[in-house]
Every structure is written in structure tokens, then in C-alpha cells.
Amino acid sequence: MTMEGLQSSLWIGKKKHWTTLCAKCLSWTPMDRQNRKNKDKSRVVPVSEVVAVQEGIMEFLPYRKVQVSERDFTVLFVQRSGHSPRWTLGRRVFSAPSRDLRELWVSALRTCLQQHIRCRPQRLLVFINPFGGRGHGRKIYQSQVSPLFELAGISTHVLETERANHARDHILKKDLSGFDGLVCVGGDGMFSELMHGLIGRTQQEAGISENDPSATLEPCSLRIGIIPAGSTDCVCFATVGVNDPVTSALHIIIGDSQPLDVCSVHHRDQLMRYSVSLVGYGFYGDVLEESDRHRWMGPVRYDYSGVMMFLSNRSYQGTVEFQLAGNQLTSPRDKTRCLSGCQVCSASREWLCSVSDLSFDTISQDSFQTPGGSTEEGASSPWRSVEGRFRAVSLTCMSSACPKSPAGLSPSAHLADGTADLILVRDCSPCGFLTHLSRHTNSKDQVTGRSRGADRQGRVAAPVCY
């Protein structure tokens, strides 16, 4: 037996298993009384998804407890459930024939685990919104997330926000050295605060003006983790695939990362805000504005505001100018789903890199155009214009999926391909608009069977509305 390829027979409960450890994975296969291996029932766990190794018999739920034992050791790891995006904490207690063999296994596992520690956070700054969603943020963190961070050896500094933009202001002004990342326990609004604070601080330190829409922004060195505890948790749902605090905590623990496209909204040489999900003008903008007046209602405020805005039957006169994205491997209607490691996003970043001659984290100023400008080398296409009355103008950088809209406004939108999907809903009858809205609650084609003047969708590089 060697540290690089350790293997021996170990017991799990009353069954003997042939157990193997290499640099990349831990596996165990049940054996019968003649020591024959039943490979059909083998179990493999990547070392990168091992959370902790503990001597003795460890119980984690309902509370942490370790029973001293000379021959036993416990491995805790990410446990997946079929094709479901929901993760849980898996646990296996192994029994070795001797204490020396147990020590060898524990030492080998920890040595392999050390190779992945450098990719994992060690110290996190955690922001909790105690008022968001149903007001359960503090309880969710303390009961479900904090024990997992402690188990994984992650130290945390926790700050509960007391007002709007508390987290953003803290990030802009306080010393963040020593932290490997930020964590928000809340909803999309809380994530937005952290994002604005982190991007703003990074640009301040780099001497870059956020109010200049043609400026190349400096990439942020810290990452943001999301523990869902809000009303909709759209960003978490669209990136992880489920709104589950344990799943999100495990993604953070093992160092998973997902790049996101960030959209900036400017008006008259002034930055209005950043967005990674939906920028809505018309119906969706009105719903968000109305819901802010009814925060006391909790999550139901979105349903109430949606009904009120639908009954108001508003439409707006305007002009939308946009540039169609070029060199795209997909379209908004090809039924692809963007997941971690997406080849489309990887290929798109390589293309952006070749166009801008910069790293894939930035976009060259040379690729920026003003409306009506000529098409420059590397640009996707000329600017186009659509004028009329609109019920809704929506720009989404991701699917914008959430529990109430499992597929989202644009199911095939990609998280980091450098483009956004533009959805234009012209003025139409209430019945036609209701048909458009109802499609968001199912997984069918979001733009099929459009009613008169209903909707149009396309993948764009840079829209302008006025």
C-alpha cells in the first residue's frame, strides 16, 4: 500500500468493502464471503467533493457528535441525487482491521484533500439580511450553513445588515484583506448590494470611472457566494438549479465557481445600476417598483403587484436600439441549458478574447459602439432600431428562472457568453399579454404561438432604450 494508491478491505456497517484511494477519487465496492467484488454496486466520490475526514464515528445531524473509536473513521462528502441539482451531505463510517491501518487511511485522505484546499475558501465575510424573504435569514444560516462551514474548517466573520445598502457601504469602505470571498444570506436584492459594492470598490481602487459606459472595468478578485433566503432567489436558482441553502453551502465549501455576465445600465453619463439577471422596462419594471412599496407583505407582494400592474394595462411609447450578437453557437430558441462548464460560454469567452486582445474577463473599449455608429472590425452587426408602443422591454443575461418560472423568461440564455436576450412585447390585448405571461410558468417555448403584437426575442450584444 502506498500513499499515492492506497487500497485495502474496510468494513461499512456489517459489510466488507474493497476500498481504493487515489489522488482524484475514493471508491468502495462491496465484497461477498468469497471476497468477490460486486462492481455493479461500487460507489465513487471525487476527492474534490470530500468535505471532511474525522477519526471515530461522527454524527452530524441533528447535531455534531463524535464517538471515539480506535478503528473507525468517518468521511463526509457531497452526495448527489440522480440528475437533481440538490446536494446533501453524505456520510460513510469505515472500520479498519487495526488502528494502524485506520491512521494510514486518515492520513492518506487528508493528504489528498490538501491538494484541493488551495481552491477552497478559508475565510469568508458573511452578510445576513434578517428582514429579507420571510425573515428567516439568520435561522437558515445558523442552523443549516454555519455548521457546514465549521465542519469544512472555514472561518467566518458574520455581519447582519441593519438598513438598505448596509452591505454595499461596508464593502466599499472597510478593509477586505484576509477574506477569500463574500457570502450573502438573502435574496436577489442582497446579492445586488454585494455585487455593486464589490464592483464599485474594485473600480475605485483601479481609478476607473463607472459612469463611463465605454470604460473597460477591472475584474473583481473576490467571489460572491449566495445562500438563498429571499423571496424569489432568481440568481441562485438560475446558477445552481435549486434554492436550497445546503446545496449552495456545499458549492461554496468545495470552491465551485460560475462566471456571470454583468450588464450595466447608464443614463445621461451616469451609472444607474448593474444587473446579472433581468433589466425590465414597462411591465416588469413597474412590478418591481410597485412591490417595493409593499415590502411588509413579504414574498406575496410580487403576486399582488403583478396583478395590479396587469390590470392597469399600461404600455409605453419608445424606441429600442440594439446590436445583434454575432459568432453565436446557440440561439434563444435552441432548447439548450447553460450549466457549469458550459462549452458555449467557454467558446464565447475565447472569441471575445480574440476580438479584444485582452483576457476573457474584460472587453476592449474598441468593441464599444454608440447607437447609429458604423460597424467596426470585430463588431457583431450594425445597430438596429424598433419603434412603437411596448408592454414590456426585457433584457436578461441569464434564464431568470425561479420556482414560479422554472424555465425562466429565456430558458436558453447563457450565463457567461457575453450576450443578453432581448424580449420585446408590443402593445397588445390583455388576453394576448396574459398568454405571454402564462408561458413563463411552464417549460414550453416562451415565444411560440404569439398573439397579435405579442413578443419578439433575439440575442443581442448591447441594447439602448429611450
Secondary structure, DSSP 4 states (H G I P E B T S, - for coil): --SSSEEEEEEETTEEEEEEE-SSEEEEEEB-TT--B-GGG-EEEEGGGEEEEEESEEE-SSS-EEE--SSEEEEEEEEEETTEEEEEEEEEEEE-SSHHHHHHHHHHHHHHHHHHHTTS-SEEEEEE-TTSTTS-HHHHIIIIIHHHHHHTT-EEEEEE--STTHHHHHHHHS--TT-SEEEEEE-HHHHHHHHHHHHHHHHHHHT--TT-TT--PPPPSSEEEEEE-SSS-HHHHHHHSS--HHHHHHHHHTT-------EEEESSS-EEEEESSEEEEEHHHHHHHHHHTTGGGTTHHHHHHHHHHHHHT--EEEEEEEEB--S-S--TTS-----TT-HHHHHHHHHHHHHHTS-TT---GGG---TTPPPPTT--S-EEEEEEEEEEEEEESS---BTTBTT-SSTT--SSSS-EEEEEEES--HHHHHHHHHHTTSSS-TTSSPPTT-EEEEEES--EE-
